[in-house]
Amino acid sequence: MSIKVQNISKNYGKQKALDDVSFTINTGEVVGFIGPNGAGKSTMMKIITGFIPQTEGTVMVNDLNTLEHSLEIRKRIGYLPENNPLYLDMYVKEYLKMVGEIYRRAGGQEGRKAKGLDKRVDEMIDLVGLDLEKHKKIGALSKGFRQRVGLAQALIHDPDVLILDEPTSGLDPNQIVGIRDFIAELGKDKTIMLSTHIMQEVQAICDRVIIINLGRVVADDPTEKIQSQNLDAFQTIEMEFEQVISGNSLKQIHGVVKVKKIDSKHFLLEGKPNRDIRSDIFQWAVKNKVTVLKLAKREKSLEEVFQELTK
């Protein structure tokens, strides 16, 4: 078990940023840690990485307590903070070599493996796609390439655990796809916890989703399962007809409680709780000699589940 969070609370004066948060992340998992702004995501990540202490509770990383073994844990974690602080006057290779040397002197994994530091820097530059930018000053790079420098510094010491706070912030669509694929590949060997506001990113690369709201965990499930949650117990059916249909006529179908018009031939029908209304819809269509082009049970998107849990 790579990360174990038990009953964590964090107070800033009278404000409670985290309230009795508990979860575990196992070795080899890629977990999306999502929530609205101010929910406590970054605070939780800073506690796990040892940047700030918790008010109550215990965090274990690779069976080490973050309060008792903070330095040892930092050697084993790669961390990309949300604001990605970098030395803008340093060259890319110069900066990555400096970070690698810090870990080497601290006895990090790169030091234990006794690889040449220059070789490791070149490996990271190639891995995150910085080869054409490696001789530039960081301050001259676009935000997307600065983000890649941040990822490279988080990986330079070959950590067991990666904590990534908004890793694709500021990237263009092509860069986002590249970084997603890169993170997914890393997830085969490392434990990854990432925070993002992009739901497609969570769906694309995360095995599991933890949703936090107002400092508390409100959902913790595999990505596929959390999307299939019927939070309000209402069923939504997507309908498309060959001919123009009146929304009022659809409201007459037994079991239908709500009709949403997309266009004159395309509707979303909401059924009563714990009742499958598809057979009722089909019988109505036969009786009224209506041609049905599409009848599909509509799963909630991750974004809809997120909105229901955090509204």
C-alpha positions as CSV (number, residue, x, y, z in Angstrom):
1,M,0.0,0.0,0.0
2,S,1.6,3.2,-1.2
3,I,-0.6,5.9,0.4
4,K,-2.8,5.5,3.5
5,V,-4.7,8.6,4.7
6,Q,-6.5,8.1,8.1
7,N,-8.9,10.7,9.6
8,I,-7.1,13.7,8.3
9,S,-8.3,17.2,9.4
10,K,-6.6,20.5,8.7
11,N,-7.6,23.8,10.3
12,Y,-6.5,27.2,9.3
13,G,-7.6,29.2,12.4
14,K,-11.4,28.7,12.6
15,Q,-11.6,27.5,9.0
16,K,-11.6,23.7,8.5
17,A,-10.0,22.9,5.1
18,L,-10.1,19.1,5.6
19,D,-12.6,17.3,7.7
20,D,-11.9,13.6,8.7
21,V,-10.6,12.5,5.3
22,S,-9.6,8.8,4.8
23,F,-8.6,6.8,1.7
24,T,-5.9,4.5,0.5
25,I,-4.1,4.3,-2.8
26,N,-2.4,1.0,-3.6
27,T,0.8,0.4,-5.5
28,G,0.3,0.8,-9.3
29,E,-3.0,2.7,-9.1
30,V,-3.6,6.0,-11.0
31,V,-6.2,7.9,-8.9
32,G,-8.0,11.1,-9.8
33,F,-8.5,13.4,-6.9
34,I,-11.1,15.9,-7.9
35,G,-13.3,18.5,-6.4
36,P,-14.4,22.2,-6.9
37,N,-12.1,25.1,-6.1
38,G,-11.5,25.3,-2.4
39,A,-12.5,21.7,-1.7
40,G,-9.2,20.9,-0.1
41,K,-7.4,19.0,-2.9
42,S,-4.1,21.0,-2.8
43,T,-4.1,21.0,1.0
44,M,-4.4,17.2,1.0
45,M,-1.6,16.8,-1.5
46,K,0.7,19.2,0.5
47,I,0.1,17.1,3.6
48,I,0.9,13.8,1.8
49,T,4.1,15.3,0.4
50,G,5.2,16.7,3.8
51,F,5.0,20.4,2.8
52,I,2.5,21.2,5.6
53,P,1.4,19.2,8.7
54,Q,-2.1,18.0,9.3
55,T,-4.1,19.1,12.4
56,E,-5.3,15.6,13.2
57,G,-4.9,12.2,11.7
58,T,-2.2,10.1,10.1
59,V,-0.7,9.8,6.6
60,M,1.5,6.8,5.7
61,V,3.5,6.7,2.5
62,N,5.2,3.3,1.8
63,D,4.6,2.5,5.5
64,L,6.3,5.6,6.7
65,N,4.6,8.3,8.8
66,T,4.8,11.7,7.1
67,L,5.3,13.5,10.5
68,E,8.0,11.2,11.7
69,H,9.8,10.4,8.4
70,S,9.2,13.5,6.3
71,L,12.6,13.7,4.7
72,E,12.7,10.0,3.8
73,I,9.2,10.2,2.2
74,R,10.2,13.3,0.1
75,K,13.0,11.2,-1.4
76,R,10.4,8.7,-2.6
77,I,7.8,11.1,-3.9
78,G,7.7,13.1,-7.1
79,Y,5.6,16.2,-6.7
80,L,4.3,18.7,-9.3
81,P,2.6,21.5,-7.4
82,E,-0.3,23.5,-9.0
83,N,1.7,26.6,-9.5
84,N,4.8,24.7,-10.7
85,P,7.5,26.9,-9.2
86,L,10.6,27.0,-11.4
87,Y,13.9,29.0,-11.5
88,L,13.2,31.1,-14.6
89,D,16.8,32.3,-15.0
90,M,18.2,28.8,-15.2
91,Y,18.6,26.7,-18.3
92,V,16.5,23.6,-18.6
93,K,19.4,21.2,-18.4
94,E,21.0,23.2,-15.6
95,Y,17.8,23.2,-13.6
96,L,17.2,19.5,-13.9
97,K,20.8,18.7,-13.1
98,M,20.5,20.8,-9.9
99,V,17.3,19.0,-8.8
100,G,18.9,15.7,-9.5
101,E,22.0,16.6,-7.5
102,I,19.8,17.6,-4.6
103,Y,18.2,14.2,-4.6
104,R,21.6,12.5,-5.0
105,R,23.1,14.3,-2.0
106,A,20.0,13.4,0.0
107,G,20.3,9.8,-0.8
108,G,17.4,9.6,-3.2
109,Q,16.7,6.6,-5.5
110,E,18.7,8.1,-8.3
111,G,21.7,8.1,-6.1
112,R,21.2,4.6,-4.9
113,K,21.0,3.3,-8.4
114,A,24.3,5.0,-9.2
115,K,23.3,6.2,-12.6
116,G,25.2,9.1,-14.2
117,L,23.3,12.3,-13.5
118,D,23.9,13.7,-16.9
119,K,22.5,10.6,-18.5
120,R,19.5,10.7,-16.2
121,V,18.8,14.4,-17.2
122,D,19.0,13.5,-20.9
123,E,16.6,10.6,-20.3
124,M,14.1,12.9,-18.6
125,I,14.4,15.5,-21.4
126,D,13.7,12.9,-24.0
127,L,10.9,11.4,-22.0
128,V,8.9,14.6,-21.6
129,G,9.7,16.0,-25.1
130,L,12.0,18.8,-24.2
131,D,14.9,18.0,-26.6
132,L,14.5,21.1,-28.7
133,E,14.1,23.3,-25.6
134,K,16.9,21.9,-23.4
135,H,19.4,24.7,-24.1
136,K,16.9,27.5,-23.4
137,K,16.3,29.4,-20.2
138,I,13.1,28.3,-18.5
139,G,11.8,31.9,-18.5
140,A,11.9,31.7,-22.4
141,L,9.6,28.7,-22.5
142,S,5.9,28.6,-23.1
143,K,3.7,27.5,-20.2
144,G,3.3,24.1,-21.8
145,F,7.0,23.5,-21.9
146,R,7.4,24.8,-18.4
147,Q,4.9,22.2,-17.3
148,R,7.0,19.6,-19.0
149,V,10.0,20.8,-17.0
150,G,8.0,20.5,-13.9
151,L,7.1,16.9,-14.8
152,A,10.8,16.1,-15.5
153,Q,11.9,17.5,-12.1
154,A,9.2,15.3,-10.4
155,L,10.6,12.2,-12.1
156,I,14.3,12.9,-12.1
157,H,14.9,10.7,-9.0
158,D,12.7,7.8,-10.2
159,P,10.2,8.1,-7.4
160,D,7.8,5.3,-6.3
161,V,4.9,7.8,-5.9
162,L,3.9,10.7,-8.1
163,I,1.6,13.5,-6.8
164,L,0.5,15.7,-9.7
165,D,-1.6,18.8,-9.1
166,E,-3.1,20.0,-12.4
167,P,-0.4,18.4,-14.6
168,T,-1.9,19.5,-17.9
169,S,-2.6,23.1,-16.9
170,G,-1.7,25.5,-19.7
171,L,-1.1,22.8,-22.3
172,D,-2.5,22.9,-25.8
173,P,-4.8,19.9,-27.0
174,N,-1.9,18.0,-28.6
175,Q,0.3,18.5,-25.6
176,I,-2.5,17.3,-23.3
177,V,-2.9,14.1,-25.2
178,G,0.8,13.5,-25.0
179,I,1.1,14.1,-21.3
180,R,-2.0,11.9,-20.6
181,D,-0.4,9.0,-22.5
182,F,2.8,9.7,-20.7
183,I,1.1,9.6,-17.2
184,A,-0.9,6.4,-18.2
185,E,2.4,4.7,-19.2
186,L,4.0,5.8,-15.9
187,G,1.1,4.3,-14.0
188,K,2.1,0.8,-15.0
189,D,5.0,1.0,-12.6
190,K,4.3,3.9,-10.2
191,T,1.5,5.0,-7.8
192,I,0.0,8.2,-9.2
193,M,-2.4,10.7,-7.5
194,L,-3.4,13.5,-9.8
195,S,-5.7,16.5,-9.4
196,T,-7.5,18.0,-12.3
197,H,-10.6,19.9,-13.4
198,I,-10.7,18.1,-16.7
199,M,-13.2,15.2,-16.4
200,Q,-12.1,13.7,-19.8
201,E,-8.6,13.5,-18.3
202,V,-9.8,11.5,-15.3
203,Q,-11.8,9.1,-17.6
204,A,-8.8,8.7,-19.9
205,I,-6.1,7.7,-17.4
206,C,-7.5,7.1,-13.9
207,D,-8.3,3.7,-12.5
208,R,-10.2,5.3,-9.6
209,V,-11.8,8.6,-8.7
210,I,-11.9,10.3,-5.3
211,I,-14.3,13.3,-5.1
212,I,-13.9,15.8,-2.3
213,N,-16.2,18.6,-1.4
214,L,-16.0,21.1,1.4
215,G,-13.1,19.2,2.9
216,R,-14.8,15.8,3.0
217,V,-14.7,12.7,0.7
218,V,-18.1,12.3,-1.0
219,A,-17.2,9.5,-3.4
220,D,-14.4,6.9,-3.8
221,D,-14.9,4.3,-6.5
222,P,-13.4,2.8,-9.7
223,T,-14.0,5.2,-12.6
224,E,-16.5,3.0,-14.4
225,K,-18.5,2.4,-11.3
226,I,-18.7,6.0,-10.3
227,Q,-20.2,6.9,-13.7
228,S,-22.9,4.2,-13.3
229,Q,-24.0,5.5,-9.9
230,N,-27.7,6.3,-10.1
231,L,-27.5,9.0,-7.5
232,D,-31.1,10.2,-7.7
233,A,-32.5,6.8,-8.7
234,F,-34.1,8.4,-11.8
235,Q,-33.6,6.8,-15.2
236,T,-32.9,8.9,-18.3
237,I,-33.7,7.6,-21.8
238,E,-32.5,9.3,-24.9
239,M,-35.1,9.1,-27.7
240,E,-35.0,10.1,-31.4
241,F,-37.9,9.8,-33.8
242,E,-38.4,9.8,-37.5
243,Q,-41.2,12.4,-37.4
244,V,-41.8,15.6,-35.4
245,I,-43.1,14.7,-31.9
246,S,-44.9,16.9,-29.3
247,G,-43.2,17.0,-25.9
248,N,-46.6,17.1,-24.3
249,S,-47.5,13.7,-25.9
250,L,-44.4,12.1,-24.5
251,K,-45.4,13.3,-21.0
252,Q,-48.5,11.0,-21.3
253,I,-46.3,7.9,-21.4
254,H,-46.7,5.8,-18.2
255,G,-43.7,6.3,-15.9
256,V,-42.4,9.4,-17.6
257,V,-42.0,12.3,-15.1
258,K,-39.9,14.8,-17.1
259,V,-39.3,15.5,-20.8
260,K,-36.4,17.6,-22.0
261,K,-36.5,18.7,-25.7
262,I,-33.2,18.7,-27.6
263,D,-35.0,19.3,-30.9
264,S,-38.4,18.5,-32.5
265,K,-37.4,14.9,-33.0
266,H,-34.9,14.3,-30.2
267,F,-35.7,14.1,-26.5
268,L,-34.5,13.0,-23.1
269,L,-37.1,11.3,-21.0
270,E,-36.8,10.9,-17.2
271,G,-38.5,8.0,-15.6
272,K,-39.8,7.3,-12.1
273,P,-37.3,6.0,-9.5
274,N,-36.5,2.3,-9.7
275,R,-38.6,1.7,-12.8
276,D,-37.5,0.9,-16.4
277,I,-39.7,2.9,-18.7
278,R,-38.3,1.6,-22.0
279,S,-41.1,-1.0,-22.4
280,D,-43.7,1.7,-21.7
281,I,-42.1,4.0,-24.4
282,F,-42.0,1.2,-26.9
283,Q,-45.7,0.3,-26.3
284,W,-46.6,4.0,-26.7
285,A,-44.7,4.2,-30.0
286,V,-46.5,1.1,-31.4
287,K,-49.9,2.4,-30.3
288,N,-49.3,5.8,-31.9
289,K,-47.6,4.4,-35.0
290,V,-44.4,6.4,-34.3
291,T,-41.1,5.4,-35.8
292,V,-38.3,5.2,-33.2
293,L,-34.8,5.8,-34.6
294,K,-33.1,5.7,-31.2
295,L,-34.0,4.4,-27.7
296,A,-31.0,4.3,-25.3
297,K,-30.5,4.3,-21.6
298,R,-28.3,7.3,-20.9
299,E,-25.5,6.9,-18.3
300,K,-24.5,10.0,-16.4
301,S,-21.2,11.5,-17.4
302,L,-18.5,11.9,-14.9
303,E,-19.1,15.6,-15.0
304,E,-22.8,15.1,-14.2
305,V,-21.9,12.9,-11.2
306,F,-19.4,15.4,-10.1
307,Q,-22.0,18.2,-10.2
308,E,-24.6,16.2,-8.3
309,L,-22.1,15.4,-5.5
310,T,-20.6,18.9,-5.2
311,K,-23.5,21.3,-6.0
